Amino acid sequence: MPASRAISASRKSIWQVAVLFGLLTVAWWCARLLRKQLDVRCQSRFEAVRFGAESLNKALFPLLDTIFVTIAQLALSPFICTAFLRLALVPLCGITVIYMMFYVARRVFSRGRTEHEAGALLYLFEKLVTVIVWIVML
């Protein structure tokens, strides 16, 4: 009997992994479509708008994936254990918060400065914060 429980548990884990990879694919595809629409709208806008849109483009994939995985975790939790999906939400939420924070920062700091000045500092700070967060999550 314990062997059948182990097989059942591994099947549930495989389902969670399959759902996660499927949602990653769907989120990537949706983010790609949204990026194309944003790029078309930003080409005719001011430089500051285009500058802020770069961070929003980075945030789209983890934001959409966080939303999709949360919905899947809530929908599947009555049927199977969703521990793997809950675990996957931790880095997804972290990355989403980081990129959304930098989207807001780019929008705020791009006013009154050239793109190069604000971009260099924000790029360096963004990479530093991302590395620190990944080290802390490990």
ROPA-929483 format. One line per 3 residues: number of its first residue (from 1); their letters; for each residue x, z, y of N, C-alpha, C. Coordinates in steps of 0.2 Angstrom, whole numbers. Layout:
N
NUM = a = X,Z,Y,X,Z,Y,X,Z,Y  ... .
! end
This chain:
138
1 = mpa = 4,0,-6,0,0,0,4,0,6  10,4,7,14,4,13,17,-3,14  18,-7,9,21,-14,10,16,-18,14 .
4 = sra = 10,-18,12,5,-22,15,4,-20,23  4,-13,24,4,-11,31,10,-14,35  16,-14,32,22,-17,36,21,-24,37 .
7 = isa = 18,-28,32,16,-35,33,11,-36,39  6,-32,39,1,-32,44,4,-31,51  8,-26,51,11,-24,57,16,-30,60 .
10 = srk = 19,-33,55,24,-38,57,19,-44,60  14,-45,57,9,-51,59,7,-50,66  5,-43,67,2,-42,74,8,-43,79 .
13 = siw = 14,-41,77,20,-42,82,21,-50,83  20,-53,78,21,-61,78,16,-64,83  10,-61,82,4,-63,87,6,-62,94 .
16 = qva = 8,-56,95,10,-54,102,15,-58,105  20,-60,101,26,-64,103,23,-71,104  19,-74,100,16,-80,101,12,-80,107 .
19 = vlf = 8,-75,108,4,-75,114,8,-75,121  13,-71,120,18,-70,126,21,-77,128  24,-80,122,27,-87,124,22,-92,126 .
22 = gll = 16,-92,123,11,-96,126,9,-95,133  9,-89,135,7,-87,142,13,-89,147  19,-88,144,25,-90,148,25,-98,150 .
25 = tva = 23,-101,145,22,-109,145,17,-111,150  11,-107,150,5,-109,154,7,-107,161  10,-101,162,12,-99,169,17,-103,172 .
28 = wwc = 22,-106,168,27,-110,170,24,-117,173  19,-119,169,16,-126,170,11,-125,177  8,-119,177,4,-118,183,8,-117,189 .
31 = arl = 13,-113,189,18,-112,194,21,-119,197  23,-123,192,25,-130,194,20,-134,198  14,-134,196,9,-137,199,8,-135,206 .
34 = lrk = 8,-128,207,7,-125,213,13,-126,218  19,-126,215,25,-128,219,24,-135,222  22,-140,218,21,-146,221,16,-147,227 .
37 = qld = 11,-143,226,6,-143,231,9,-139,237  13,-134,236,16,-130,242,21,-135,245  25,-138,241,30,-142,244,27,-148,249 .
40 = vrc = 22,-151,247,18,-156,251,16,-153,257  13,-147,257,11,-144,263,16,-142,268  22,-139,265,27,-137,269,32,-142,272 .
43 = qsr = 31,-148,270,36,-153,272,34,-155,279  27,-154,281,25,-156,288,25,-150,292  27,-144,290,27,-138,294,34,-136,297 .
46 = fea = 34,-131,301,40,-129,304,45,-127,299  51,-126,302,57,-124,298,56,-117,295  53,-112,299,52,-105,297,47,-105,291 .
49 = vrf = 42,-109,291,37,-109,285,41,-112,279  45,-117,279,48,-119,274,53,-114,271  56,-110,276,61,-105,274,58,-100,270 .
52 = gae = 52,-98,272,48,-92,268,45,-95,262  44,-101,261,41,-104,255,46,-104,249  52,-104,251,57,-104,245,56,-98,241 .
55 = sln = 55,-92,244,54,-86,240,48,-86,237  43,-89,240,36,-89,237,36,-94,230  40,-99,231,41,-103,225,44,-99,219 .
58 = kal = 49,-95,221,52,-91,216,48,-86,213  43,-83,217,38,-78,215,33,-81,211  31,-87,211,25,-90,208,25,-89,200 .
61 = fpl = 30,-90,197,31,-90,190,30,-83,187  34,-78,190,33,-71,187,26,-68,189  24,-70,195,17,-68,197,12,-70,193 .
64 = ldt = 11,-76,191,6,-79,187,7,-76,180  13,-76,178,14,-73,171,12,-66,170  13,-62,176,11,-55,176,3,-55,175 .
67 = ifv = 0,-59,179,-7,-59,179,-10,-61,172  -7,-66,169,-9,-69,163,-8,-64,157  -2,-61,157,0,-56,152,-5,-50,153 .
70 = tia = -6,-48,159,-11,-42,160,-18,-43,157  -20,-49,158,-27,-51,156,-27,-52,148  -22,-55,145,-21,-55,138,-20,-48,135 .
73 = qla = -17,-44,138,-16,-37,135,-22,-33,135  -26,-34,141,-33,-31,141,-38,-34,136  -37,-40,135,-42,-44,131,-40,-42,123 .
76 = lsp = -34,-42,122,-32,-41,115,-32,-33,113  -31,-29,117,-30,-22,115,-36,-19,111  -42,-21,111,-47,-19,107,-46,-21,99 .
79 = fic = -42,-26,98,-41,-29,92,-35,-28,89  -29,-28,92,-23,-27,90,-19,-22,94  -14,-20,92,-9,-16,96,-5,-20,101 .
82 = taf = -5,-19,107,-2,-23,112,4,-20,115  8,-16,111,14,-13,114,19,-18,117  20,-23,113,25,-28,115,23,-32,122 .
85 = lrl = 16,-33,123,14,-36,129,15,-31,135  13,-25,133,14,-19,138,22,-19,140  26,-19,135,33,-19,136,35,-25,141 .
88 = alv = 33,-31,139,34,-37,143,32,-37,150  27,-33,152,25,-32,158,30,-28,163  34,-24,160,39,-20,164,43,-25,168 .
91 = plc = 47,-29,165,52,-34,169,48,-39,173  42,-41,170,38,-46,174,36,-43,181  33,-37,180,31,-34,187,37,-32,191 .
94 = git = 42,-30,188,48,-29,193,51,-35,196  51,-41,193,53,-47,196,48,-49,201  42,-49,199,37,-51,204,37,-47,210 .
97 = viy = 38,-40,210,38,-36,216,45,-38,220  50,-39,217,56,-41,220,55,-48,224  53,-53,221,52,-59,224,47,-59,229 .
100 = mmf = 41,-55,228,36,-55,234,39,-51,240  43,-46,238,46,-42,244,51,-47,248  55,-51,244,59,-56,248,55,-61,251 .
103 = yva = 49,-63,249,45,-68,252,43,-65,259  41,-59,259,39,-56,265,45,-55,270  51,-53,267,57,-52,271,59,-59,274 .
106 = rrv = 58,-64,271,60,-71,273,56,-73,279  49,-71,278,44,-73,283,46,-69,290  47,-63,289,48,-58,295,55,-60,298 .
109 = fsr = 60,-61,294,67,-62,297,68,-69,299  64,-73,297,66,-80,299,63,-82,306  60,-77,309,57,-78,316,63,-77,321 .
112 = grt = 64,-82,325,69,-80,331,76,-81,328  77,-83,322,84,-84,320,85,-91,317  91,-93,316,91,-100,312,91,-98,305 .
115 = ehe = 89,-104,302,88,-103,294,95,-101,291  100,-103,293,107,-101,290,108,-94,291  107,-91,297,109,-84,297,105,-79,293 .
118 = aga = 98,-80,293,94,-76,289,95,-78,282  95,-84,280,96,-86,273,102,-83,270  108,-83,273,114,-81,270,113,-73,268 .
121 = lly = 111,-69,273,110,-62,272,105,-61,267  99,-64,267,94,-63,262,95,-65,255  99,-70,255,101,-73,248,106,-68,245 .
124 = lfe = 111,-65,249,115,-60,246,112,-54,244  107,-52,249,103,-45,247,99,-46,241  96,-52,241,91,-54,235,95,-53,228 .
127 = klv = 101,-56,228,105,-56,222,107,-49,220  109,-46,225,111,-39,224,106,-34,221  100,-35,224,94,-31,222,92,-33,215 .
130 = tvi = 92,-39,214,90,-42,207,95,-39,202  101,-39,203,106,-37,198,106,-30,197  105,-26,202,104,-19,202,98,-17,198 .
133 = vwi = 92,-20,199,86,-19,195,87,-21,188  90,-26,186,91,-28,179,96,-23,176  101,-21,179,105,-16,176,101,-9,175 .
136 = vml = 97,-7,179,93,-1,179,88,-2,173  85,-8,172,80,-9,167,83,-9,160  90,-11,159,93,-11,153,94,-4,151 .
! end
